[in-house]
Amino acid sequence: MASARVFIFDSDQAAAARYEPALANLEPTELAVVSDLTAAHKLLAAESFDGLVVAIRSAEGTELELIAAARQTDGEVPAVAVCDKPTAENALAALKLGGVDFLTPPLDDDVLARAVDRMLGARRAEAENALLRRQAGRPYVFDDMIGTCAAMRRVFDIIAQVADSGVDCLIHGETGTGKELVARSIHTRSKRADKPFVPVDCGAIPDNLLESEFFGHERGAFTGADKREIGLLEFADGGTFFLDELGELPLLLQAKLLRTLQERRIRRVGGRMEIPVDVRVVAASARNLEEMVDDGRFRRDLYYRINVVRIDLPPLRERGDDLGLLAERFAAKYSRDMGRTIHGLSPEAYQVMSQYAWPGNVRELQNVMRRAIALSTDTLIGPDDLPESLVTQAGRRAARTPPTAGKGATSSTSPGPADVGYFHLRDEHLAKFEKQYLSDLLTRHQGDIKAAAHEAKLPRGTLYRLMKNNDIEGGQFR
């Protein structure tokens, strides 16, 4: 995880020495301990922090001005106020600031550490929520999946409708689109959630071992079978049996699987006794099973038996804004995992990525983002952090999309609507709207940030960030 930066102010230098050992176990945490009030204000003006700890030693609680100052640039930064000798005045001042954990005696290291841990937990939750709100239109989060496009919303709707029904399902989608995530979501939302979820990749097990893996075997059933083994179907009893890459299943095993689904009984290899099993089958395939049925490579009766409900997963290249949402989510995750401070994608990197076809879909995007986080030397991922092959192929794909021009049209250095496409134009218009909206809003309130944020129904910190992104200074409207 990336280090959380915590600002600590205590005018008592001897007391300030307690914070580092008290918070030593909150790793990874970077502490900035300051005892001079002027230096503290300068540091808060120059740098940002994930949380504040401020010791109140004056009767009026003037140290709380540090929290107010920090929130001029980051309205959501959480804080802990430590007060060895609390008064009604400084307690009231802390409450008025909002979002301040006010600690009073008896105060020991464990209490302080728990308070800071809560504060940083709230910060992480706020950051994750802000990430999900970043794109226009609140993204739809469903279990471990995220998506705003119509195709993914349809997937989420189907999962919600069929999860508790118990019917067998077939998930179709290209490699890397998240078929196992869908299967797990169906399982966890079903009545079988407290029973096993057993995934098996039909293409990863040699044909001569598949039958034993599925059904188990008795001792002496074949050379090397020196003891009885329980098969995956028997192990999944009461739960969900997930067959990934179903199209790789040999025809002989297809017949045995069909009989199991019809009779809900299995027989171990080398055994005579039939064993009842109660499993729900969720299968997935990147191959076109209908064509395989027509070609005689897949049993028609098994196809119809499993394909009770079909769920089609869209490829990443057809998911529109989901590309940016997923990339930002992976960037945040891998930044924490690697201890890096990466704030997301640069516009140039996103432009390159949006031109790429993503043949490996979401799984490929995960790997690209993991690599970019590891190699990036900036706080934003740029085109240089992306694989060279991706940048090259994206450029070729963009070049293959010629501009639409009428007869006699001349070339132009500025792209028209046909050159840039829907998403570029949408982002351009949204940017223009955002800047104009902010200017009109601040004009109406004569630069009063509090009043403007109230009308816009935005936290002040968010409004400040929007103003900064659009190069707008509040003073110009006063």
Secondary structure, DSSP 8 states (H G I E B T S, - for coil): ---EEEEEE-S-HHHHTTHHHHTTTS-SEEEEEE--HHHHHHHHHH---SEEEEE--STT-GGGHHHHHHTTT-TT--EEEE-SS--HHHHHHHHHHSSEEEE-SS--HHHHHHHHHHHHHHHHHHHHHHHHTSSSS--EEETTEEE-SHHHHHHHHHHHHHTTT---EEEE--TTS-HHHHHHHHHHTSTTTTS-EEEEETTTS-HHHHHHHHHEE-TTSSTT--S-EE-HHHHTTTSEEEEETGGGS-HHHHHHHHHHHHH-EEE-BT---EEE---EEEEEESS-HHHHHHTTSS-HHHHHHHTTEEEE---GGGSTTHHHHHHHHHHHHHHHHHT-----B-HHHHHHHHTS--TTHHHHHHHHHHHHHHH--SSSB-GGGS-HHHHHHHHHHHHTS-----TT----SS--HHHHHHHHHHHHHHHHHHHHHHHHHHHHTTT-HHHHHHHHT--HHHHHHHHHHTT--GGGG-
